[in-house]
Amino acid sequence: MTDGTRLLVLGGTEFVGRAVVDDALARGWDVTLFHRGTRDAPPGVRDLRGDRSAVGGLDALAAGEWDVAVDTWSWAPSAVRDAAHLLDDRVGRYVYVSSRSVYTYPTGAGLAEDAPVVEASPDDGADVDYARAKRGGELAVEEAFGHRAILARAGLILGPWENVGRLPWWLQRVARGGPVLAPGPRELPLQYVDARDLAAFVLDVTEQGLSGPFNVVSPSGHATMGELLDACVAATGSDAELRWTAPDAIEAAGIAPWTELPVWLPPGELHDTLHRGDVSRAVAAGLRNRPVEETVADTWAWLQTQPDGGAPQRADRPRVGLDPDKEARALAL
């Protein structure tokens, strides 16, 4: 594929979809967005509107042909099914941005794309959990596109345009300065992907003619918890004092990992599932992961462009972050 490649992005105004659009435009691709219109489309794209969960919501896609489609849908698999079947003879390759959540829990350290997955159906509606929704979406795309389907099983996603709030919370907390509860151990390995690196990867693999599932996340230990928070201190220029705290002390204080302390999971089964997966297939296919310092600095710079320095939040995800009073009590123990 070359300049002028025709790309259809289902979504495209937020986070991963926005990163895909930006990367495609930089390549000189011809980009069409299909979205609900809750946010403005970025400049330089063809703008189609529709609510794929509503009757007749795909009407705007009744005509047109594209070389590649990228779908970021996270809810009812039946909506992916309907879009994929509508487009199967008018799109060359279909990328579904899925999740490593499709694997049955626990997914032990080092398991690859052939690990067991949850039971799901492409006909499922909106009443299924996240793992089944993503797996059902995968099945829908495979059913329609077969060997032309690419399943990008992302892990933890960070970077500019983040609408979940994990890295933005850490940056805003560190920017406030003072003693910061830093969950240890400091050398705890992390596994994540910058949304821009995820975007570049999925477009690259379409150009290579690859297919099938890929665990699209950095190698485990690409960064550590210490390196992530050090980068937050450096990016914000704050006087924050990172006070490294052992996992058992955090548990004793009643602080929840992942939600109250975003990104962080203590060593153990869940950490192995989220932060120690096998990504050798994606790396062999060309996945490149920028330094953590770049991801953090660019996310901080983007936050400064948002109203009141705040980050947009997805309504379907819980709020993240630790209450300041609760943090102060834990630090006083």
C-alpha positions in Angstrom: 0.0 0.0 0.0 1.2 3.5 -0.8 0.1 7.1 -0.6 -3.6 7.3 -1.5 -4.4 4.0 0.4 -8.1 4.3 1.2 -8.7 3.8 5.0 -12.0 3.6 6.8 -11.9 4.2 10.5 -15.0 3.2 12.5 -14.5 5.6 15.4 -11.5 7.8 15.0 -12.2 10.9 17.2 -10.8 9.5 20.4 -7.6 7.9 21.7 -6.6 4.9 19.6 -8.9 5.8 16.7 -7.5 9.3 16.7 -3.9 7.9 16.7 -4.8 5.7 13.7 -6.2 8.7 11.8 -3.2 10.9 12.6 -0.7 8.2 11.5 -2.7 7.4 8.3 -2.8 11.1 7.3 0.9 11.4 7.9 1.4 8.5 5.4 -0.6 10.4 2.8 -3.6 7.9 3.0 -7.1 8.9 2.1 -9.0 8.7 5.3 -12.8 8.3 5.9 -14.3 8.4 9.4 -17.5 6.8 10.4 -18.6 8.0 13.9 -21.6 9.1 16.0 -20.7 12.8 15.9 -20.3 13.3 19.6 -16.9 14.8 18.9 -15.6 16.7 15.8 -13.7 14.8 13.3 -10.0 15.8 12.8 -9.2 17.9 9.8 -8.3 16.3 6.5 -10.8 13.4 6.6 -14.0 12.5 4.9 -16.7 12.6 7.6 -19.6 10.1 7.7 -22.1 10.0 10.6 -24.1 7.2 12.1 -24.9 5.3 15.3 -24.1 1.7 14.6 -26.2 0.5 17.6 -29.4 2.0 16.1 -31.7 0.7 13.4 -30.4 2.1 10.1 -27.3 3.4 11.8 -24.9 2.0 9.1 -26.7 3.7 6.2 -23.8 6.1 5.6 -21.7 3.0 4.8 -24.0 1.6 2.2 -21.7 2.7 -0.6 -17.9 3.1 -0.9 -14.8 1.0 -1.2 -11.7 1.0 1.0 -8.4 -0.9 1.1 -8.4 -1.1 4.9 -10.9 -0.7 7.7 -9.9 -0.2 11.4 -12.7 -0.8 14.0 -12.2 0.3 17.6 -15.7 -0.8 18.9 -15.9 -2.1 22.4 -19.5 -2.9 23.1 -22.1 -5.3 21.5 -20.4 -7.7 19.1 -23.5 -7.7 17.0 -22.6 -4.2 15.9 -19.2 -5.4 14.7 -20.9 -8.3 12.9 -23.3 -6.0 11.1 -20.6 -3.6 10.0 -18.2 -6.4 8.9 -20.8 -8.2 6.8 -21.9 -4.9 5.2 -18.3 -4.2 4.2 -16.9 -7.6 3.5 -16.9 -7.2 -0.3 -15.9 -3.6 -0.3 -13.0 -3.6 2.1 -9.6 -5.3 1.5 -8.5 -5.9 5.0 -10.3 -5.4 8.4 -8.4 -4.6 11.6 -10.3 -5.0 14.8 -8.7 -3.4 17.8 -9.4 -6.0 20.4 -7.9 -6.7 23.9 -5.8 -9.2 25.7 -8.8 -9.4 28.0 -10.2 -12.0 25.6 -7.9 -14.6 27.2 -9.4 -16.7 30.0 -8.2 -15.6 33.4 -5.6 -16.3 34.7 -3.4 -16.0 31.7 0.0 -17.1 33.0 3.2 -15.3 32.3 4.6 -15.9 28.8 1.4 -17.1 27.1 1.0 -16.1 23.5 -1.8 -15.7 21.0 -2.8 -19.4 21.2 -3.7 -19.1 24.9 -7.3 -20.1 25.7 -10.0 -17.4 25.1 -13.4 -16.8 26.7 -16.6 -18.2 25.2 -18.4 -15.6 23.1 -20.6 -15.1 20.1 -20.7 -12.5 17.3 -24.4 -12.3 17.9 -24.1 -11.2 21.5 -25.7 -7.9 22.4 -24.7 -5.1 24.8 -25.3 -7.3 27.9 -22.0 -9.0 27.9 -18.9 -8.1 29.8 -15.8 -6.5 28.2 -13.9 -9.7 27.6 -16.9 -11.4 25.8 -17.6 -8.2 23.9 -14.1 -8.1 22.5 -14.0 -11.8 21.7 -17.4 -11.7 20.1 -16.1 -8.8 18.0 -13.1 -10.9 16.9 -15.4 -13.7 15.9 -17.6 -11.4 13.9 -14.6 -10.0 11.9 -13.1 -13.5 11.3 -16.5 -14.7 10.1 -16.8 -12.0 7.5 -13.1 -11.5 6.5 -11.4 -14.8 7.2 -7.7 -14.6 6.3 -8.1 -10.8 5.7 -8.8 -10.2 9.4 -6.3 -8.7 11.8 -7.0 -8.9 15.5 -4.9 -6.3 17.5 -5.1 -7.6 21.1 -3.9 -4.5 22.9 -2.9 -4.5 26.5 -2.7 -1.4 28.7 -2.8 1.6 26.3 -1.2 4.9 27.3 -0.3 8.2 25.5 -1.9 11.4 24.3 -5.7 11.5 23.8 -6.1 8.9 26.6 -9.7 8.8 27.7 -9.4 6.3 30.5 -7.4 8.6 32.8 -4.6 6.3 34.0 -1.5 8.2 33.0 -3.2 11.6 33.1 -4.0 10.9 36.8 -0.4 10.1 37.6 0.8 13.2 35.8 -1.7 15.4 37.6 -0.9 13.9 41.0 2.8 14.2 40.5 2.4 17.8 39.3 0.7 18.7 42.6 4.0 17.9 44.3 4.8 16.9 47.8 5.0 13.3 49.1 3.5 10.8 46.6 2.5 7.3 47.4 4.6 5.3 44.9 3.5 1.7 44.7 6.4 -0.7 44.7 8.5 -2.5 44.1 10.3 0.3 42.1 11.7 -2.3 39.6 8.2 -3.8 38.9 8.1 -4.5 35.2 5.3 -2.9 33.1 3.8 -3.9 29.8 1.9 -1.3 27.9 1.6 0.3 24.4 1.6 3.9 23.4 -1.6 4.4 21.3 0.6 5.9 18.5 2.8 2.8 18.4 -0.4 0.6 18.3 -1.7 2.7 15.4 1.5 2.5 13.5 1.7 -1.3 14.0 -1.8 -2.0 12.7 -1.3 0.1 9.6 2.1 -1.5 9.0 0.8 -5.1 9.2 -1.9 -4.3 6.7 0.8 -3.2 4.3 2.7 -6.4 4.9 -0.4 -8.5 4.2 -0.4 -10.2 7.6 -3.4 -11.5 9.4 -4.6 -13.2 12.6 -4.2 -12.2 16.2 -1.4 -10.2 17.6 -0.6 -9.3 21.3 0.1 -5.6 20.7 1.9 -4.4 23.8 5.5 -3.8 24.7 7.8 -6.5 25.9 7.4 -6.9 29.6 9.9 -4.6 31.4 10.0 -2.1 28.5 9.6 0.2 31.5 9.3 -0.2 35.2 7.0 1.4 37.7 10.0 3.5 38.9 10.8 4.6 35.4 7.2 5.6 34.7 6.9 7.7 37.8 10.4 9.2 37.4 9.3 10.3 33.9 6.2 11.9 35.4 8.4 13.9 37.8 10.7 15.0 34.9 7.8 15.9 32.5 5.9 18.0 35.1 9.0 19.6 36.6 7.4 19.2 40.1 9.0 18.9 43.5 7.2 15.6 44.1 8.8 13.2 46.5 8.2 9.6 45.4 7.7 7.5 48.6 8.0 3.9 47.5 5.7 1.7 49.4 5.6 -2.1 49.6 2.5 -3.9 48.2 1.5 -5.4 51.6 1.5 -1.9 53.1 -0.8 -0.7 50.3 -3.1 -3.6 50.8 -3.2 -3.0 54.6 -4.2 0.6 53.9 -7.2 -0.7 51.8 -6.0 0.9 48.6 -7.1 -0.8 45.4 -4.5 -1.5 42.7 -5.3 -0.6 39.1 -8.2 1.7 40.0 -7.0 3.8 42.9 -3.4 3.4 41.8 -3.7 3.3 38.0 -1.4 1.1 35.9 0.0 -0.7 39.1 -0.6 -4.2 40.1 1.3 -6.0 42.8 3.4 -9.0 41.9 1.3 -12.1 41.5 -1.2 -13.7 39.2 -3.0 -10.6 38.0 0.3 -8.8 37.3 1.5 -11.8 35.3 -1.7 -11.7 33.2 -1.5 -7.9 32.5 2.2 -7.3 32.4 4.0 -10.5 31.4 2.5 -11.6 28.2 4.3 -13.0 25.1 4.5 -10.4 22.4 7.1 -12.0 20.2 4.8 -12.3 17.2 4.1 -8.6 17.2 7.7 -7.7 17.7 8.7 -10.0 14.8 6.1 -8.2 12.6 7.7 -4.8 13.4 6.1 -3.5 16.6 8.2 -0.6 17.8 7.8 0.9 21.3 9.0 4.4 22.0 10.7 5.3 25.3 8.5 5.7 28.3 9.9 9.2 28.8 8.5 10.2 25.4 5.0 8.8 26.1 4.9 10.6 29.4 6.2 13.9 28.2 3.9 14.0 25.2 0.9 13.0 27.3 1.7 15.9 29.7 2.0 18.3 26.8 -1.4 17.2 25.5 -3.0 17.6 28.9 -1.9 21.2 28.9 -4.1 21.8 25.8 -7.2 20.5 27.5 -9.7 22.7 29.4 -8.5 23.2 32.9 -5.7 20.6 32.2 -8.3 17.8 32.5 -8.5 14.6 30.5 -11.6 13.4 28.8 -13.2 10.4 30.5 -15.1 7.5 28.9 -18.5 7.2 30.5 -18.3 3.4 30.4 -15.1 3.2 32.5 -14.8 3.8 36.3 -13.0 6.9 37.5 -9.4 6.2 38.5 -7.2 7.7 41.2 -6.5 7.9 44.9 -8.4 10.2 47.2 -5.9 12.7 48.6 -7.0 12.1 52.2 -6.7 8.4 51.8 -3.2 8.8 50.4 -2.2 11.1 53.3 -3.4 8.5 55.8 -1.5 5.7 54.0 1.7 7.8 53.9 1.4 8.5 57.7 1.3 4.8 58.6 
